[in-house]
């Protein structure tokens, strides 16, 4: 899974707390410095997606205004630990309690997801609209399921499968549709529990990017078959199951691809709800 690149400019005496916070989040690659003056060349090298800025640094307010003009696509989180309440101003978000209950990490995730969704919308809408038409025309659960997995192949995945939640305690999901190489289809598990990624996602409702070494994983994630996969839940309130899609290369699936699959899963869940 590709890591979120974070650049933090904080007071030297606070840097250790940030290092501890970021080191516990395996999905973050962070660079931390304590000097605004040294930030420009280091930011150019690290190409961050998120800037975390300590408001207590001298010149922080002017720096954020200038940074926003120079880097409009980088999300900014302002940290003001001395305030009970604060407004972000030119920043995208602000936290006064960055290390309480994972507040900073939660804001980083949300900001990046919002930015990626904004980027995704223009490219995503035509194929999502086309899938919506096909789902409306498909009659029955299995026909709609096949439209969804075929839509994944049209997005560049080489294999896709849909698992329906059959049992909740203990978790059991059943394969109801798949698309891709016929030999690979014969190897796909017909059932899974939460020890596999499709069962875990169906149980928790949380999307995942997967690579060969990840746990829980999938039997087809191996050097012989696929290097990367994405699994997204189908249905939120009324949990239906999980959609699995894979590619050969280990670096072929990014966070924005996960968001696109979530859109497909959302369309499928809505169509299945109308079917029932």
C-alpha positions as semicolon CSV with decimal commas, in nm:
position;residue;x (nm);y (nm);z (nm)
1;X;0,000;0,000;0,000
2;X;0,139;0,341;-0,093
3;X;0,202;0,559;0,209
4;X;0,064;0,907;0,268
5;X;0,349;1,158;0,252
6;X;0,338;1,405;0,541
7;X;0,571;1,699;0,601
8;X;0,561;1,851;0,950
9;X;0,716;2,179;1,067
10;X;0,702;2,184;1,448
11;X;0,890;2,319;1,748
12;X;1,206;2,121;1,827
13;X;1,086;2,029;2,176
14;X;0,765;1,884;2,030
15;X;0,923;1,690;1,745
16;X;0,962;1,369;1,945
17;X;0,586;1,348;2,009
18;X;0,519;1,381;1,637
19;X;0,778;1,114;1,560
20;X;0,606;0,877;1,802
21;X;0,262;0,953;1,660
22;X;0,365;0,901;1,298
23;X;0,582;0,594;1,366
24;X;0,272;0,415;1,499
25;X;0,087;0,476;1,171
26;X;0,238;0,239;0,913
27;X;0,040;0,409;0,636
28;X;0,231;0,739;0,684
29;X;0,577;0,841;0,561
30;X;0,664;1,155;0,757
31;X;0,945;1,407;0,749
32;X;0,972;1,639;1,048
33;X;1,178;1,958;1,073
34;X;1,184;2,249;1,316
35;X;1,284;2,537;1,089
36;X;1,059;2,728;0,851
37;X;1,367;2,869;0,679
38;X;1,486;2,522;0,579
39;X;1,149;2,395;0,464
40;X;1,137;2,491;0,095
41;X;1,410;2,263;-0,047
42;X;1,305;1,975;0,177
43;X;0,941;2,006;0,069
44;X;1,049;2,000;-0,295
45;X;1,241;1,677;-0,227
46;X;0,970;1,500;-0,027
47;X;0,671;1,602;-0,245
48;X;0,421;1,580;0,045
49;X;0,046;1,539;0,022
50;X;-0,013;1,689;0,368
51;X;0,164;1,974;0,549
52;X;0,135;1,984;0,929
53;X;0,226;2,326;1,068
54;X;0,284;2,428;1,430
55;X;0,111;2,763;1,482
56;X;0,348;2,854;1,768
57;X;0,649;2,885;1,534
58;X;0,752;3,242;1,455
59;X;0,620;3,342;1,115
60;X;0,380;3,048;1,089
61;X;0,078;3,256;0,987
62;X;0,261;3,432;0,700
63;X;0,421;3,105;0,594
64;X;0,086;2,927;0,559
65;X;-0,056;3,209;0,347
66;X;0,247;3,197;0,116
67;X;0,252;2,817;0,108
68;X;-0,114;2,803;0,008
69;X;-0,045;3,022;-0,297
70;X;0,260;2,820;-0,403
71;X;0,118;2,473;-0,332
72;X;-0,261;2,480;-0,378
73;X;-0,286;2,100;-0,406
74;X;-0,116;2,021;-0,074
75;X;-0,357;1,999;0,220
76;X;-0,257;2,196;0,531
77;X;-0,330;2,106;0,892
78;X;-0,257;2,379;1,145
79;X;-0,175;2,273;1,502
80;X;-0,250;2,524;1,779
81;X;-0,196;2,347;2,109
82;X;-0,230;2,669;2,309
83;X;-0,586;2,744;2,197
84;X;-0,918;2,610;2,325
85;X;-1,080;2,696;1,992
86;X;-0,928;2,815;1,667
87;X;-1,011;2,877;1,302
88;X;-0,796;2,728;1,025
89;X;-0,771;3,047;0,817
90;X;-0,569;2,964;0,505
91;X;-0,519;2,606;0,628
92;X;-0,762;2,327;0,544
93;X;-0,810;2,211;0,903
94;X;-0,691;2,279;1,256
95;X;-0,644;2,071;1,566
96;X;-0,587;2,193;1,921
97;X;-0,541;1,840;2,057
98;X;-0,331;1,659;1,793
99;X;-0,236;1,363;2,014
100;X;-0,571;1,301;2,180
101;X;-0,752;0,991;2,052
102;X;-0,563;1,001;1,722
103;X;-0,708;1,339;1,623
104;X;-0,419;1,436;1,396
105;X;-0,412;1,101;1,215
106;X;-0,788;1,110;1,167
107;X;-0,769;1,460;1,014
108;X;-0,489;1,353;0,781
109;X;-0,696;1,061;0,652
110;X;-1,006;1,274;0,603
111;X;-0,828;1,557;0,424
112;X;-0,649;1,326;0,184
113;X;-0,967;1,132;0,111
114;X;-1,150;1,458;0,034
115;X;-0,871;1,575;-0,198
116;X;-0,860;1,243;-0,379
117;X;-1,236;1,238;-0,421
118;X;-1,227;1,585;-0,575
119;X;-0,963;1,466;-0,823
120;X;-1,153;1,147;-0,892
121;X;-1,497;1,290;-0,963
122;X;-1,438;1,415;-1,318
123;X;-1,286;1,086;-1,436
124;X;-1,516;0,866;-1,231
125;X;-1,857;0,996;-1,323
126;X;-1,883;0,864;-1,684
127;X;-1,801;0,498;-1,599
128;X;-2,011;0,513;-1,282
129;X;-2,307;0,650;-1,475
130;X;-2,264;0,375;-1,737
131;X;-2,255;0,109;-1,465
132;X;-2,568;0,256;-1,309
133;X;-2,753;0,212;-1,640
134;X;-2,637;-0,147;-1,673
135;X;-2,735;-0,227;-1,316
136;X;-3,084;-0,091;-1,378
137;X;-3,121;-0,312;-1,685
138;X;-2,979;-0,624;-1,518
139;X;-3,253;-0,841;-1,368
140;X;-3,178;-1,029;-1,050
141;X;-2,899;-1,038;-0,794
142;X;-2,656;-1,248;-0,997
143;X;-2,698;-1,040;-1,313
144;X;-2,621;-0,721;-1,118
145;X;-2,326;-0,890;-0,948
146;X;-2,176;-0,983;-1,285
147;X;-2,217;-0,627;-1,412
148;X;-2,018;-0,501;-1,112
149;X;-1,724;-0,739;-1,153
150;X;-1,715;-0,675;-1,530
151;X;-1,702;-0,301;-1,456
152;X;-1,386;-0,364;-1,251
153;X;-1,217;-0,528;-1,551
154;X;-1,311;-0,226;-1,764
155;X;-1,118;-0,011;-1,515
156;X;-0,800;-0,212;-1,577
157;X;-0,821;-0,483;-1,312
158;X;-0,734;-0,831;-1,438
159;X;-0,957;-1,017;-1,193
160;X;-1,258;-0,923;-0,981
161;X;-1,488;-1,113;-0,749
162;X;-1,796;-1,037;-0,543
163;X;-1,857;-1,212;-0,213
164;X;-2,192;-1,210;-0,035
165;X;-2,214;-1,210;0,343
166;X;-2,381;-1,538;0,439
167;X;-2,314;-1,570;0,813
168;X;-2,233;-1,292;1,058
169;X;-2,122;-1,490;1,364
170;X;-1,890;-1,649;1,272
171;X;-1,828;-1,454;0,955
172;X;-1,873;-1,639;0,629
173;X;-1,885;-1,493;0,278
174;X;-1,973;-1,683;-0,040
175;X;-1,845;-1,615;-0,392
176;X;-2,135;-1,522;-0,620
177;X;-1,966;-1,358;-0,923
178;X;-1,619;-1,324;-1,072
179;X;-1,455;-1,206;-1,392
180;X;-1,108;-1,256;-1,536
181;X;-0,887;-1,542;-1,650
182;X;-1,080;-1,873;-1,641
183;X;-0,791;-2,064;-1,483
184;X;-0,766;-1,807;-1,206
185;X;-1,141;-1,828;-1,149
186;X;-1,107;-2,200;-1,082
187;X;-0,857;-2,124;-0,802
188;X;-1,065;-1,856;-0,627
189;X;-1,199;-1,954;-0,283
190;X;-1,574;-2,020;-0,287
191;X;-1,606;-1,924;0,081
192;X;-1,403;-1,722;0,328
193;X;-1,410;-1,607;0,690
194;X;-1,255;-1,299;0,851
195;X;-0,911;-1,463;0,838
196;X;-0,920;-1,362;0,471
197;X;-0,947;-1,003;0,353
198;X;-1,286;-1,041;0,184
199;X;-1,439;-1,172;0,506
200;X;-1,264;-0,909;0,718
201;X;-1,390;-0,625;0,496
202;X;-1,745;-0,766;0,491
203;X;-1,732;-0,784;0,871
204;X;-1,578;-0,444;0,947
205;X;-1,705;-0,235;0,656
206;X;-1,353;-0,095;0,605
207;X;-1,185;-0,086;0,262
208;X;-0,832;-0,221;0,223
209;X;-0,545;-0,211;-0,022
210;X;-0,360;-0,543;-0,019
211;X;-0,019;-0,675;-0,117
212;X;0,127;-1,023;-0,107
213;X;0,264;-0,994;0,247
214;X;-0,046;-0,840;0,408
215;X;-0,260;-1,015;0,670
216;X;-0,546;-1,088;0,638
217;X;-0,483;-1,153;0,273
218;X;-0,622;-1,356;-0,017
219;X;-0,500;-1,686;-0,169
220;X;-0,460;-1,529;-0,513
221;X;-0,225;-1,262;-0,378
222;X;0,103;-1,436;-0,450
223;X;0,400;-1,401;-0,688
224;X;0,232;-1,651;-0,922
225;X;-0,091;-1,456;-0,962
226;X;-0,146;-1,099;-0,836
227;X;0,080;-0,846;-0,667
228;X;-0,188;-0,608;-0,542
229;X;-0,560;-0,602;-0,476
230;X;-0,830;-0,381;-0,332
231;X;-1,126;-0,494;-0,124
232;X;-1,423;-0,268;-0,053
233;X;-1,746;-0,330;0,138
234;X;-2,075;-0,351;-0,049
235;X;-2,346;-0,190;0,160
236;X;-2,298;0,010;0,477
237;X;-2,618;0,006;0,682
238;X;-2,739;-0,314;0,516
239;X;-2,411;-0,502;0,477
240;X;-2,414;-0,717;0,163
241;X;-2,057;-0,836;0,125
242;X;-1,724;-0,738;-0,030
243;X;-1,589;-0,659;-0,376
244;X;-1,235;-0,783;-0,453
245;X;-1,031;-0,659;-0,751
246;X;-0,669;-0,743;-0,836
247;X;-0,383;-0,640;-1,065
248;X;-0,057;-0,813;-1,150
249;X;0,190;-0,544;-1,042
250;X;0,248;-0,473;-0,673
251;X;0,237;-0,095;-0,727
252;X;-0,054;-0,087;-0,973
253;X;-0,329;0,010;-0,725
254;X;-0,333;0,347;-0,550
255;X;-0,562;0,516;-0,299
256;X;-0,768;0,683;-0,573
257;X;-0,834;0,340;-0,727
258;X;-0,979;0,231;-0,394
259;X;-1,218;0,528;-0,401
260;X;-1,331;0,434;-0,751
261;X;-1,410;0,079;-0,639
262;X;-1,605;0,222;-0,346
263;X;-1,818;0,415;-0,596
264;X;-1,886;0,094;-0,789
265;X;-1,971;-0,089;-0,466
266;X;-2,205;0,193;-0,368
267;X;-2,388;0,174;-0,700
268;X;-2,419;-0,203;-0,667
269;X;-2,547;-0,180;-0,309
270;X;-2,814;0,071;-0,412
271;X;-2,922;-0,147;-0,707
272;X;-2,940;-0,460;-0,489
273;X;-3,147;-0,274;-0,229
274;X;-3,401;-0,183;-0,497
275;X;-3,400;-0,542;-0,621
276;X;-3,499;-0,673;-0,278
